[in-house]
């Protein structure tokens, strides 16, 4: 069955993958979470055909659709052990996950974030980044604050203040953290300290300025040595030790997502193509997307090579070789 209204008006804000890499979760602007089987998707892209008995569970159709809330979109998601973690307005919720049945269970816990003192409205949890070594979750929020949450006891154990506008993105590597904000800056943090130790402001570099798109920073990704960021200014590569900009990339519009994979750099945003570049700034792949904008990416290399691209569409584009689109998932189609 096809929900026609949802087909035209669905936006996928967030995605994540289960710890074992077997399931994909997509969160929508309608407060729903769609679950897909990565195993079935990759088998389908390799040419394996479904039998008549399997038609109700085609790989392009969600194996489960969970209505979470009608109050806000599913802004962000992460996965930890047997819990799907969901970022909403002013709270982070954990839902029990059963890998055996491939289904999301009841809400198991909730972490309430501090309310902004100047507003009665709760701030949205725009982005979450998880460290697996010490079970810490970092949440970048609409109140300009980066929160560190202990997943052992649900306690907010640290707040990072420094941005003057809301945080779009959070990433990290070892003890280093980076946040991208609407205020136009990338702040670098040591996870053990409350104050940032460095600031990158791409809009102040003439070569990166794009005044028609603004100064905001919508995405940041990092390795031990490198950082990429983008938003309004040109998408750019920075060396972390020197904080020098070493390359910029020819992305045609605003940038919302970025990252590193296979010694390459990827980016997506307000343009119906997903780009990959080498470190010199040359385009190595252009992948057409179903939506006019890309807002989220889920990526893994093991146990399956899998890249899913989602945004301003009810469809999710999947690439198993990271160079071209193999299959398109449909969130508005329900099993019969």
Backbone as numpy.savetxt, mean C-alpha at the origin, in Angstrom:
# Nx Ny Nz CAx CAy CAz Cx Cy Cz
-22.77 -13.23 -9.88 -23.62 -12.04 -9.88 -22.74 -10.79 -9.88
-23.11 -9.81 -10.69 -22.33 -8.58 -10.81 -23.09 -7.43 -10.17
-22.44 -6.71 -9.27 -22.99 -5.51 -8.66 -22.61 -4.33 -9.55
-23.57 -3.88 -10.38 -23.26 -2.86 -11.38 -22.79 -1.56 -10.74
-23.47 -1.13 -9.67 -23.09 0.11 -9.00 -21.67 0.08 -8.48
-21.29 -1.03 -7.88 -19.94 -1.16 -7.34 -18.90 -1.21 -8.47
-19.29 -1.74 -9.61 -18.34 -1.81 -10.72 -17.86 -0.43 -11.15
-18.76 0.55 -11.11 -18.42 1.89 -11.59 -17.82 2.78 -10.51
-18.10 2.50 -9.25 -17.73 3.44 -8.20 -16.73 2.91 -7.18
-16.24 1.70 -7.36 -15.29 1.13 -6.40 -13.89 1.69 -6.63
-13.22 2.01 -5.52 -11.80 2.35 -5.51 -11.11 1.44 -4.50
-10.00 0.84 -4.90 -9.22 0.00 -3.98 -8.12 0.87 -3.38
-8.24 1.16 -2.08 -7.27 2.02 -1.40 -6.05 1.26 -0.90
-6.22 -0.03 -0.58 -5.13 -0.74 0.10 -5.14 -2.21 -0.28
-3.95 -2.83 -0.14 -3.79 -4.26 -0.38 -2.75 -4.81 0.59
-2.83 -6.10 0.83 -1.77 -6.80 1.56 -1.84 -8.27 1.21
-0.79 -9.01 1.56 -0.70 -10.45 1.32 -0.57 -11.18 2.64
-1.11 -12.40 2.70 -0.98 -13.20 3.92 0.48 -13.59 4.13
0.81 -13.94 5.36 2.19 -14.27 5.72 2.74 -15.41 4.87
1.89 -16.40 4.55 2.35 -17.53 3.75 2.31 -17.23 2.25
1.87 -16.03 1.86 1.87 -15.63 0.46 0.79 -16.25 -0.39
-0.20 -16.90 0.24 -1.21 -17.64 -0.53 -2.48 -16.85 -0.80
-2.65 -15.71 -0.11 -3.90 -14.96 -0.27 -3.62 -13.46 -0.39
-4.44 -12.82 -1.22 -4.39 -11.38 -1.43 -5.64 -10.75 -0.83
-5.47 -9.62 -0.14 -6.58 -8.87 0.45 -6.62 -7.47 -0.15
-7.79 -7.05 -0.58 -7.98 -5.72 -1.18 -9.06 -4.98 -0.40
-8.78 -3.74 0.01 -9.72 -2.95 0.78 -10.30 -1.81 -0.04
-11.61 -1.62 0.02 -12.28 -0.67 -0.87 -12.78 0.58 -0.15
-13.22 1.55 -0.96 -13.81 2.77 -0.44 -15.17 2.53 0.19
-15.79 1.37 -0.07 -17.07 1.03 0.53 -16.91 0.28 1.86
-15.70 0.18 2.37 -15.48 -0.48 3.65 -15.51 -1.99 3.58
-15.26 -2.55 2.40 -15.25 -3.99 2.22 -13.83 -4.50 1.97
-13.60 -5.76 2.34 -12.33 -6.42 2.05 -12.61 -7.62 1.16
-11.88 -7.71 0.06 -12.01 -8.82 -0.89 -10.79 -9.73 -0.75
-11.04 -11.03 -0.70 -9.98 -12.02 -0.54 -9.86 -12.84 -1.83
-8.64 -12.95 -2.35 -8.37 -13.74 -3.55 -7.31 -14.79 -3.24
-7.40 -15.92 -3.93 -6.41 -16.99 -3.79 -5.25 -16.75 -4.75
-4.07 -16.48 -4.21 -2.88 -16.27 -5.05 -2.52 -17.57 -5.77
-2.71 -18.70 -5.11 -2.41 -19.99 -5.74 -3.22 -20.17 -7.01
-4.51 -19.88 -6.93 -5.38 -20.07 -8.09 -5.08 -19.04 -9.18
-4.72 -17.83 -8.76 -4.39 -16.79 -9.74 -3.15 -17.17 -10.53
-2.11 -17.60 -9.82 -0.86 -17.95 -10.50 -1.03 -19.20 -11.36
-1.85 -20.15 -10.91 -2.12 -21.33 -11.73 -2.85 -20.94 -13.01
-3.79 -20.00 -12.89 -4.54 -19.54 -14.06 -3.64 -18.82 -15.05
-2.73 -17.99 -14.53 -1.84 -17.24 -15.43 -0.85 -18.16 -16.13
-0.66 -19.37 -15.56 0.24 -20.34 -16.20 -0.49 -21.23 -17.20
-1.79 -20.96 -17.39 -2.54 -21.69 -18.41 -3.39 -22.82 -17.88
-3.44 -23.02 -16.56 -4.26 -24.07 -15.99 -5.73 -23.66 -16.06
-6.58 -24.51 -16.61 -7.99 -24.17 -16.77 -8.80 -24.72 -15.62
-9.86 -23.97 -15.26 -10.76 -24.42 -14.21 -11.70 -25.49 -14.76
-12.03 -26.48 -13.94 -13.00 -27.50 -14.32 -14.40 -26.94 -14.10
-15.45 -27.60 -14.66 -16.81 -27.11 -14.45 -17.19 -27.00 -12.98
-16.67 -27.89 -12.15 -16.99 -27.85 -10.72 -16.37 -26.65 -10.04
-15.38 -26.00 -10.68 -14.68 -24.88 -10.05 -15.15 -23.52 -10.55
-16.21 -23.51 -11.37 -16.61 -22.25 -11.99 -17.04 -21.20 -10.98
-17.59 -21.64 -9.84 -18.03 -20.69 -8.82 -16.86 -20.07 -8.07
-15.68 -20.62 -8.23 -14.52 -20.07 -7.53 -13.39 -19.79 -8.51
-13.75 -19.16 -9.63 -12.73 -18.75 -10.58 -11.72 -17.85 -9.90
-10.46 -17.89 -10.33 -9.42 -17.11 -9.64 -9.63 -15.60 -9.72
-10.42 -15.14 -10.69 -10.66 -13.70 -10.83 -11.77 -13.19 -9.91
-12.42 -14.10 -9.20 -13.54 -13.75 -8.32 -13.09 -13.90 -6.87
-13.48 -12.99 -5.97 -13.08 -13.13 -4.56 -13.60 -14.43 -3.96
-12.76 -15.07 -3.16 -13.22 -16.25 -2.42 -14.02 -15.83 -1.20
-13.86 -14.57 -0.78 -14.65 -14.02 0.32 -14.72 -12.51 0.18
-15.89 -11.95 0.50 -16.06 -10.50 0.61 -16.56 -10.20 2.01
-15.80 -9.41 2.75 -16.14 -9.11 4.15 -16.50 -7.64 4.30
-17.77 -7.31 4.63 -18.12 -5.93 4.95 -17.58 -5.59 6.35
-16.69 -4.63 6.43 -16.06 -4.27 7.70 -16.74 -3.08 8.34
-17.00 -2.03 7.56 -17.59 -0.81 8.10 -18.29 -0.05 6.99
-19.30 0.72 7.36 -19.94 1.63 6.40 -19.62 3.08 6.74
-18.66 3.28 7.65 -18.31 4.63 8.11 -17.13 5.24 7.36
-16.30 4.40 6.75 -15.10 4.93 6.10 -14.52 3.87 5.17
-13.61 4.26 4.29 -12.92 3.28 3.46 -11.97 2.41 4.29
-11.49 1.35 3.67 -10.39 0.57 4.23 -9.11 1.29 3.80
-8.63 2.19 4.66 -7.50 3.05 4.28 -6.20 2.27 4.09
-5.95 1.30 4.97 -4.66 0.60 4.95 -4.83 -0.79 5.54
-3.92 -1.69 5.17 -3.93 -3.05 5.70 -2.51 -3.58 5.86
-2.37 -4.53 6.76 -1.12 -5.26 6.95 -1.48 -6.66 7.43
-0.50 -7.54 7.46 -0.77 -8.91 7.90 0.32 -9.34 8.87
-0.12 -9.93 10.00 0.82 -10.35 11.03 0.36 -11.67 11.63
1.18 -12.71 11.45 0.86 -14.04 11.97 -0.50 -14.48 11.44
-1.50 -14.66 12.32 -2.82 -15.10 11.88 -3.84 -13.98 11.94
-3.39 -12.74 11.78 -4.31 -11.62 11.87 -4.17 -10.70 10.65
-5.32 -10.37 10.07 -5.38 -9.31 9.07 -5.61 -8.01 9.82
-4.70 -7.05 9.64 -4.75 -5.78 10.37 -5.30 -4.71 9.44
-6.29 -3.97 9.93 -7.03 -3.02 9.11 -6.98 -1.64 9.75
-6.59 -0.63 8.96 -6.56 0.75 9.43 -7.80 1.50 9.01
-8.52 2.05 10.00 -9.78 2.76 9.76 -9.66 4.19 10.27
-10.76 4.77 10.70 -10.74 6.11 11.29 -10.41 6.02 12.77
-9.21 6.43 13.16 -8.85 6.49 14.56 -8.63 5.17 15.25
-8.63 4.07 14.50 -8.44 2.77 15.13 -7.81 1.79 14.16
-7.13 0.82 14.76 -6.52 -0.28 14.02 -7.12 -1.57 14.55
-7.68 -2.40 13.66 -8.38 -3.61 14.08 -7.67 -4.85 13.55
-7.73 -5.91 14.35 -7.18 -7.19 13.94 -8.27 -8.22 13.76
-8.33 -8.85 12.59 -9.32 -9.88 12.29 -8.63 -11.23 12.22
-9.23 -12.21 12.88 -8.68 -13.56 12.86 -8.72 -14.13 11.45
-7.62 -14.75 11.03 -7.53 -15.33 9.70 -7.29 -16.83 9.81
-8.04 -17.59 9.03 -7.84 -19.04 8.96 -7.26 -19.39 7.60
-6.00 -19.80 7.57 -5.38 -20.19 6.30 -5.95 -21.52 5.80
-6.45 -22.34 6.73 -7.01 -23.63 6.34 -8.28 -23.46 5.53
-9.18 -22.60 6.01 -10.44 -22.37 5.29 -10.34 -21.22 4.31
-9.27 -20.43 4.41 -9.11 -19.27 3.53 -10.17 -18.22 3.76
-10.44 -17.91 5.04 -11.50 -16.96 5.33 -11.14 -16.08 6.52
-11.69 -14.87 6.51 -11.53 -13.92 7.61 -12.62 -14.18 8.63
-12.23 -14.27 9.91 -13.19 -14.47 10.98 -13.60 -13.17 11.64
-13.96 -13.26 12.90 -14.45 -12.10 13.63 -13.30 -11.17 14.02
-13.68 -9.94 14.32 -12.71 -8.98 14.83 -12.20 -9.47 16.19
-10.87 -9.58 16.32 -10.27 -10.13 17.54 -9.79 -9.05 18.49
-9.36 -7.90 17.97 -8.86 -6.84 18.84 -8.92 -5.50 18.12
-8.89 -4.43 18.91 -8.91 -3.07 18.39 -7.95 -2.21 19.18
-7.15 -1.41 18.49 -6.28 -0.42 19.13 -6.84 0.96 18.79
-7.24 1.70 19.81 -7.74 3.06 19.63 -6.57 4.03 19.66
-6.46 4.86 18.64 -5.41 5.87 18.61 -5.88 7.14 19.31
-4.94 7.92 19.86 -5.33 9.17 20.53 -6.09 10.09 19.59
-7.15 10.71 20.10 -7.94 11.64 19.29 -7.19 12.94 19.11
-7.25 13.54 17.92 -6.62 14.86 17.73 -7.23 15.87 18.70
-6.41 16.61 19.43 -6.94 17.50 20.47 -7.80 18.63 19.94
-7.56 19.06 18.70 -8.28 20.21 18.17 -9.52 19.81 17.39
-9.83 18.51 17.33 -10.94 18.07 16.50 -11.66 16.90 17.16
-12.98 16.87 16.96 -13.77 15.75 17.48 -13.71 14.55 16.53
-13.22 14.78 15.32 -13.12 13.71 14.34 -11.86 12.88 14.57
-11.99 11.58 14.37 -10.83 10.71 14.47 -10.05 10.78 13.16
-8.74 10.68 13.27 -7.91 10.77 12.07 -7.80 9.41 11.40
-7.73 9.42 10.09 -7.64 8.18 9.34 -6.24 7.59 9.42
-6.18 6.26 9.43 -4.91 5.53 9.42 -4.54 5.32 7.95
-3.76 6.23 7.40 -3.52 6.25 5.96 -2.60 5.14 5.47
-1.64 4.73 6.31 -0.65 3.76 5.84 -0.09 3.02 7.05
0.21 1.73 6.87 0.82 0.94 7.94 2.02 0.18 7.39
3.07 0.14 8.21 4.28 -0.62 7.88 4.66 -1.46 9.09
4.97 -2.72 8.84 5.15 -3.70 9.91 6.59 -4.17 9.97
7.16 -4.19 11.19 8.45 -4.84 11.40 8.19 -6.21 12.01
8.80 -7.24 11.44 8.50 -8.60 11.89 9.42 -9.03 13.04
10.55 -8.38 13.21 11.47 -8.79 14.24 10.97 -8.52 15.65
10.38 -7.33 15.86 9.95 -6.98 17.21 8.45 -6.74 17.31
7.69 -7.20 16.32 6.23 -7.10 16.35 5.74 -5.67 16.57
6.34 -4.75 15.84 5.92 -3.35 15.93 5.24 -2.93 14.63
4.15 -2.20 14.78 3.41 -1.67 13.63 3.51 -0.15 13.65
3.88 0.43 12.51 3.98 1.88 12.39 2.83 2.38 11.52
2.07 3.33 12.06 0.88 3.84 11.38 1.01 5.34 11.14
0.97 5.74 9.87 0.99 7.15 9.50 -0.44 7.65 9.35
-0.77 8.73 10.05 -2.17 9.11 10.19 -2.47 10.53 9.73
-3.77 10.81 9.69 -4.25 12.10 9.23 -4.07 13.23 10.22
-3.61 12.92 11.44 -3.33 13.97 12.43 -1.86 14.37 12.41
-1.14 14.01 11.35 0.27 14.37 11.13 1.24 13.55 11.97
0.77 12.54 12.69 1.59 11.79 13.63 1.84 10.38 13.10
3.06 9.89 13.34 3.41 8.49 13.11 3.35 7.77 14.44
2.51 6.74 14.53 2.35 5.98 15.77 3.06 4.64 15.65
3.72 4.24 16.74 4.29 2.90 16.85 3.43 2.09 17.80
2.89 0.97 17.33 1.99 0.14 18.12 2.64 -1.21 18.35
2.68 -1.64 19.62 3.16 -2.98 19.95 2.04 -3.98 19.69
2.30 -4.97 18.86 1.28 -5.98 18.58 1.24 -7.07 19.64
2.14 -7.00 20.60 2.10 -7.96 21.71 1.00 -7.60 22.70
0.84 -6.29 22.98 -0.16 -5.88 23.97 -1.11 -4.79 23.47
-0.97 -4.37 22.21 -1.87 -3.36 21.66 -1.63 -1.96 22.17
-0.46 -1.72 22.71 -0.16 -0.41 23.30 0.52 0.50 22.28
0.10 1.77 22.27 0.82 2.78 21.48 2.08 3.12 22.27
3.22 2.64 21.81 4.45 2.75 22.60 5.31 3.95 22.22
5.00 4.61 21.10 5.77 5.79 20.74 4.99 6.61 19.71
5.14 7.93 19.81 4.58 8.85 18.82 5.72 9.66 18.22
5.70 9.81 16.90 6.72 10.58 16.19 6.08 11.84 15.62
6.46 12.99 16.18 5.90 14.27 15.75 6.95 15.05 14.95
6.50 15.71 13.89 7.43 16.49 13.08 6.79 17.02 11.80
5.82 16.29 11.28 5.12 16.76 10.08 4.08 17.81 10.45
3.81 18.71 9.52 2.81 19.76 9.73 1.54 19.51 8.95
1.47 18.39 8.25 0.26 17.99 7.54 0.21 16.47 7.53
-0.88 15.92 7.02 -1.10 14.49 7.21 -0.08 13.63 6.47
0.11 12.42 7.00 1.10 11.48 6.48 0.44 10.56 5.47
1.05 10.45 4.30 0.54 9.58 3.24 1.13 8.18 3.30
2.42 8.07 3.67 3.12 6.80 3.49 4.20 6.63 4.55
4.45 5.37 4.92 5.48 5.01 5.90 6.26 3.82 5.34
7.56 3.84 5.52 8.37 2.68 5.15 9.55 2.58 6.11
10.32 1.50 6.01 11.45 1.36 6.91 12.43 0.31 6.42
13.61 0.32 7.04 14.66 -0.66 6.76 15.57 -0.68 7.98
15.69 -1.85 8.61 16.44 -1.97 9.87 15.81 -1.03 10.90
16.61 -0.15 11.50 16.07 0.79 12.49 15.67 2.13 11.88
15.79 2.25 10.55 15.47 3.51 9.89 14.02 3.51 9.42
13.38 4.67 9.57 12.02 4.87 9.09 11.99 6.10 8.19
11.02 6.13 7.28 10.82 7.30 6.44 9.32 7.52 6.29
8.91 8.79 6.33 7.50 9.15 6.17 7.36 10.20 5.08
6.29 10.08 4.29 5.98 11.05 3.24 4.70 11.77 3.62
4.70 13.09 3.45 3.59 13.89 3.98 3.06 14.90 2.96
1.84 15.32 3.21 1.20 16.38 2.44 1.95 17.70 2.58
2.76 17.84 3.65 3.51 19.09 3.85 4.68 19.24 2.88
4.93 18.23 2.05 5.97 18.32 1.04 7.31 17.75 1.45
7.38 17.15 2.63 8.67 16.66 3.12 8.67 15.15 3.30
9.88 14.59 3.22 10.18 13.23 3.64 11.00 13.35 4.91
10.51 12.81 6.01 11.27 12.82 7.26 11.89 11.45 7.48
13.16 11.45 7.92 13.88 10.22 8.24 14.00 10.11 9.75
13.74 8.91 10.26 13.70 8.68 11.70 14.56 7.48 12.06
15.08 7.50 13.28 15.59 6.30 13.94 14.44 5.81 14.82
14.04 4.55 14.64 12.87 4.03 15.35 13.02 4.08 16.87
14.25 4.27 17.35 14.49 4.33 18.80 14.45 5.75 19.34
14.28 6.74 18.45 14.26 8.14 18.86 12.95 8.79 18.43
12.51 9.79 19.20 11.24 10.44 18.91 11.35 11.50 17.82
12.53 12.06 17.65 12.70 13.16 16.70 13.35 12.67 15.41
12.97 13.27 14.29 13.58 12.92 13.01 15.01 13.42 12.96
15.85 12.74 12.18 17.26 13.14 12.10 17.61 13.77 10.76
16.68 13.73 9.80 16.96 14.35 8.49 15.65 14.64 7.78
15.72 15.60 6.86 14.54 15.99 6.08 14.94 16.14 4.62
14.09 15.59 3.74 14.24 15.77 2.30 13.03 16.55 1.80
13.26 17.62 1.05 12.18 18.45 0.51 12.35 18.58 -1.00
11.84 17.61 -1.75 12.06 17.61 -3.21 11.55 18.87 -3.91
10.49 19.48 -3.40 9.91 20.65 -4.09 10.85 21.86 -4.07
11.89 21.82 -3.23 12.84 22.93 -3.19 13.95 22.79 -4.23
13.99 21.64 -4.92 14.97 21.47 -5.99 14.32 21.87 -7.32
14.86 22.87 -8.01 14.25 23.33 -9.26 14.03 22.21 -10.29
14.95 21.26 -10.35 14.84 20.19 -11.35 13.67 19.25 -11.06
13.18 19.25 -9.81 12.10 18.33 -9.42 10.75 19.03 -9.32
10.73 20.34 -9.37 9.50 21.08 -9.18 8.50 20.83 -10.31
7.24 20.63 -9.90 6.13 20.58 -10.85 4.99 21.36 -10.19
5.00 22.65 -10.34 4.09 23.53 -9.60 2.63 23.21 -9.88
2.35 22.67 -11.06 0.96 22.35 -11.39 0.42 21.20 -10.55
1.30 20.40 -9.95 0.88 19.27 -9.13 1.08 19.50 -7.63
1.73 20.58 -7.25 1.91 20.87 -5.84 3.21 20.33 -5.26
3.35 20.49 -3.94 4.59 20.12 -3.26 4.50 18.80 -2.49
3.31 18.25 -2.32 3.06 17.12 -1.43 3.85 15.87 -1.85
4.13 15.04 -0.86 4.82 13.76 -1.07 3.87 12.62 -0.71
3.54 11.80 -1.71 2.55 10.75 -1.51 3.10 9.37 -1.26
4.39 9.16 -1.57 4.95 7.82 -1.43 6.44 7.90 -1.14
6.93 6.92 -0.39 8.36 6.79 -0.11 8.67 5.31 0.06
9.84 4.89 -0.45 10.32 3.52 -0.27 11.82 3.58 -0.08
12.38 2.61 0.65 13.81 2.69 0.96 14.44 1.31 1.06
15.76 1.29 0.83 16.62 0.14 1.11 17.68 0.64 2.09
18.72 -0.16 2.31 19.80 0.27 3.19 20.49 1.53 2.67
20.59 1.66 1.35 21.38 2.75 0.76 20.57 3.77 -0.03
19.34 3.41 -0.44 18.61 4.25 -1.38 17.20 4.56 -0.90
16.68 5.67 -1.40 15.31 6.08 -1.11 14.70 6.67 -2.38
13.45 6.31 -2.66 12.70 6.95 -3.74 11.46 7.61 -3.14
11.04 8.70 -3.74 9.86 9.40 -3.26 9.20 10.14 -4.41
7.92 10.42 -4.23 7.19 11.13 -5.26 5.84 11.58 -4.76
5.21 12.40 -5.56 3.91 12.97 -5.25 3.61 14.03 -6.28
3.68 15.32 -5.84 3.59 16.42 -6.79 4.88 16.63 -7.56
6.02 16.80 -6.87 7.32 16.92 -7.56 7.66 15.64 -8.33
8.67 15.73 -9.18 9.08 14.58 -9.98 9.52 13.43 -9.08
9.21 12.23 -9.51 9.63 11.02 -8.84 11.15 10.95 -8.87
11.78 10.71 -7.70 13.23 10.88 -7.63 13.89 9.84 -6.74
15.20 9.61 -6.99 16.03 8.66 -6.26 17.07 9.42 -5.46
17.23 9.03 -4.17 18.15 9.73 -3.26 19.09 8.73 -2.61
20.35 9.15 -2.46 21.34 8.35 -1.74 21.24 8.69 -0.26
21.02 7.69 0.58 20.70 7.96 1.98 21.86 8.53 2.79
23.07 8.13 2.48 24.20 8.64 3.28 24.47 10.11 2.98
24.44 10.48 1.72 24.75 11.86 1.35 23.51 12.74 1.26
22.33 12.10 1.16 21.06 12.80 0.93 21.08 13.60 -0.37
21.84 13.10 -1.34 21.87 13.71 -2.67 20.84 13.03 -3.57
20.20 13.82 -4.42 19.32 13.28 -5.45 20.18 12.84 -6.63
20.15 11.55 -6.93 21.03 11.02 -7.97 20.32 10.78 -9.30
18.99 10.74 -9.30 18.25 10.54 -10.55 16.81 10.97 -10.35
16.17 11.37 -11.43 14.72 11.57 -11.40 14.12 10.85 -12.59
12.82 10.58 -12.49 12.17 9.66 -13.42 11.03 10.35 -14.15
10.83 9.93 -15.38 9.84 10.57 -16.24 8.47 9.92 -16.03
7.86 10.17 -14.86 6.48 9.73 -14.63 5.56 10.89 -14.98
4.52 10.67 -15.81 3.79 11.78 -16.40 2.92 12.59 -15.44
2.53 12.03 -14.29 1.55 12.71 -13.45 1.93 12.53 -11.98
0.96 12.76 -11.08 1.19 12.62 -9.65 1.51 11.16 -9.31
2.34 10.96 -8.29 2.79 9.62 -7.91 2.20 9.24 -6.55
1.63 8.02 -6.46 1.02 7.55 -5.22 1.70 6.32 -4.62
2.37 5.51 -5.44 3.01 4.28 -4.94 4.39 4.14 -5.55
5.29 3.49 -4.81 6.65 3.26 -5.31 7.29 2.13 -4.53
8.41 1.62 -5.07 9.12 0.57 -4.36 10.29 0.04 -5.18
10.96 -0.96 -4.59 12.12 -1.60 -5.21 11.81 -3.08 -5.42
12.24 -3.61 -6.57 12.11 -5.05 -6.82 13.11 -5.45 -7.90
13.85 -6.54 -7.67 14.77 -7.09 -8.67 15.73 -6.04 -9.24
16.32 -5.24 -8.38 17.26 -4.19 -8.80 16.61 -3.16 -9.71
15.30 -3.05 -9.63 14.55 -2.05 -10.37 13.71 -1.22 -9.41
13.16 -0.13 -9.92 12.32 0.77 -9.15 10.97 0.86 -9.85
9.88 0.84 -9.09 8.56 0.95 -9.73 7.80 2.15 -9.18
6.83 2.62 -9.97 6.01 3.76 -9.56 4.66 3.70 -10.25
3.64 4.17 -9.53 2.29 4.29 -10.08 1.62 5.52 -9.50
0.61 6.01 -10.17 -0.08 7.21 -9.69 -1.25 7.57 -10.58
-1.43 8.87 -10.83 -2.58 9.34 -11.60 -2.31 9.22 -13.10
-2.10 8.00 -13.53 -1.83 7.72 -14.94 -2.11 6.24 -15.16
-2.76 5.87 -16.28 -3.18 4.47 -16.47 -2.07 3.53 -16.92
-0.86 3.78 -16.45 0.25 2.86 -16.67 1.10 2.79 -15.40
1.64 1.60 -15.17 2.52 1.33 -14.04 3.93 1.18 -14.61
4.88 1.95 -14.07 6.22 2.03 -14.67 7.26 1.32 -13.82
8.26 0.74 -14.51 9.47 0.25 -13.86 10.67 0.94 -14.50
11.67 1.24 -13.65 12.86 1.97 -14.10 14.11 1.28 -13.58
15.24 1.52 -14.25 16.51 1.17 -13.66 17.03 2.36 -12.85
18.17 2.19 -12.20 18.67 3.23 -11.31 19.20 4.45 -12.05
19.32 4.35 -13.36 19.72 5.51 -14.16 18.54 6.36 -14.58
17.32 5.86 -14.31 16.12 6.60 -14.68 15.49 6.15 -15.97
16.03 5.10 -16.61 15.47 4.60 -17.87 14.26 3.72 -17.61
13.23 3.83 -18.43 12.04 2.99 -18.32 12.36 1.58 -18.82
12.06 0.57 -18.00 12.29 -0.82 -18.39 10.99 -1.56 -18.66
9.86 -1.04 -18.15 8.56 -1.68 -18.41 7.45 -0.66 -18.21
6.41 -0.76 -19.05 5.19 0.02 -18.91 4.03 -0.97 -18.90
3.31 -1.03 -17.78 2.22 -1.99 -17.64 0.90 -1.22 -17.63
0.00 -1.44 -18.59 -1.29 -0.75 -18.58 -2.13 -1.19 -17.39
-2.90 -0.28 -16.83 -3.72 -0.57 -15.65 -5.20 -0.36 -15.97
-6.05 -1.07 -15.23 -7.49 -1.00 -15.46 -8.08 0.34 -15.06
-7.52 0.95 -14.02 -8.02 2.22 -13.54 -7.20 3.39 -14.04
-7.76 4.58 -13.92 -7.05 5.79 -14.34 -5.97 6.19 -13.35
-6.05 5.69 -12.11 -5.05 5.98 -11.08 -4.70 4.71 -10.32
-3.46 4.64 -9.84 -2.99 3.53 -9.01 -2.78 4.05 -7.59
-3.40 3.37 -6.61 -3.29 3.78 -5.21 -2.61 2.76 -4.32
-2.50 1.52 -4.77 -1.86 0.52 -3.91 -1.25 -0.60 -4.74
-0.22 -1.21 -4.14 0.50 -2.32 -4.76 0.76 -3.38 -3.70
0.61 -4.64 -4.06 1.03 -5.75 -3.20 2.03 -6.57 -4.00
3.16 -6.90 -3.37 4.25 -7.55 -4.11 4.95 -8.58 -3.24
5.28 -9.72 -3.86 6.12 -10.72 -3.21 6.88 -11.48 -4.28
8.01 -12.06 -3.88 8.79 -12.89 -4.80 8.75 -14.37 -4.43
8.36 -14.69 -3.20 8.23 -16.06 -2.72 6.96 -16.17 -1.87
6.26 -17.31 -1.87 6.52 -18.53 -2.64 6.07 -18.42 -4.10
5.34 -17.35 -4.42 4.94 -17.09 -5.80 5.39 -15.69 -6.18
5.89 -15.54 -7.40 6.16 -14.18 -7.91 4.81 -13.55 -8.22
4.54 -12.44 -7.54 3.18 -11.90 -7.61 3.21 -10.40 -7.38
2.60 -9.67 -8.31 2.47 -8.22 -8.19 1.04 -7.86 -8.55
0.33 -7.21 -7.64 -1.03 -6.75 -7.93 -1.09 -5.24 -7.81
-1.78 -4.62 -8.77 -1.84 -3.17 -8.90 -3.31 -2.77 -8.86
-3.66 -1.85 -7.96 -5.07 -1.48 -7.79 -5.19 0.02 -7.56
-6.41 0.52 -7.76 -6.65 1.95 -7.57 -8.06 2.34 -7.92
-8.22 3.28 -8.85 -9.52 3.85 -9.19 -10.28 2.93 -10.14
-10.56 1.73 -9.67 -11.26 0.73 -10.48 -11.68 -0.41 -9.57
-12.74 -1.11 -9.96 -13.14 -2.33 -9.26 -12.28 -3.51 -9.67
-11.41 -3.32 -10.65 -10.54 -4.38 -11.13 -9.13 -4.23 -10.57
-8.47 -5.36 -10.41 -7.10 -5.41 -9.90 -6.23 -6.11 -10.94
-5.15 -5.47 -11.34 -4.26 -6.01 -12.36 -3.15 -6.83 -11.71
-2.93 -8.04 -12.22 -1.94 -8.95 -11.64 -0.84 -9.24 -12.66
0.41 -9.18 -12.19 1.58 -9.51 -13.00 2.37 -10.57 -12.24
2.61 -11.71 -12.87 3.39 -12.75 -12.21 4.85 -12.73 -12.64
5.16 -11.99 -13.70 6.57 -11.87 -14.11 7.09 -10.46 -13.92
6.24 -9.57 -13.37 6.58 -8.18 -13.04 6.83 -7.30 -14.26
6.57 -7.81 -15.47 6.85 -7.02 -16.67 5.60 -6.73 -17.50
4.59 -7.60 -17.42 3.35 -7.33 -18.15 2.18 -7.92 -17.37
0.98 -7.48 -17.72 -0.23 -7.90 -17.01 -0.67 -9.28 -17.48
-0.86 -10.20 -16.52 -1.27 -11.56 -16.84 -2.77 -11.77 -16.75
-3.37 -11.17 -15.73 -4.76 -11.48 -15.41 -5.38 -10.29 -14.68
-6.70 -10.15 -14.80 -7.42 -9.05 -14.16 -8.44 -9.64 -13.19
-8.39 -9.22 -11.94 -9.34 -9.65 -10.92 -10.52 -8.68 -10.88
-11.69 -9.21 -10.52 -12.90 -8.38 -10.46 -13.50 -8.42 -9.07
-13.49 -7.29 -8.37 -14.04 -7.25 -7.02 -15.56 -7.13 -7.01
-16.16 -6.71 -8.12 -17.61 -6.51 -8.13 -18.37 -7.75 -8.57
-17.66 -8.84 -8.87 -18.30 -10.09 -9.24 -18.32 -11.01 -8.03
-19.52 -11.48 -7.68 -19.67 -12.36 -6.52 -19.87 -13.80 -6.99
-19.37 -14.78 -6.22 -19.63 -16.18 -6.56 -21.12 -16.47 -6.60
-21.53 -17.34 -7.52 -22.95 -17.65 -7.65 -23.41 -18.56 -6.53
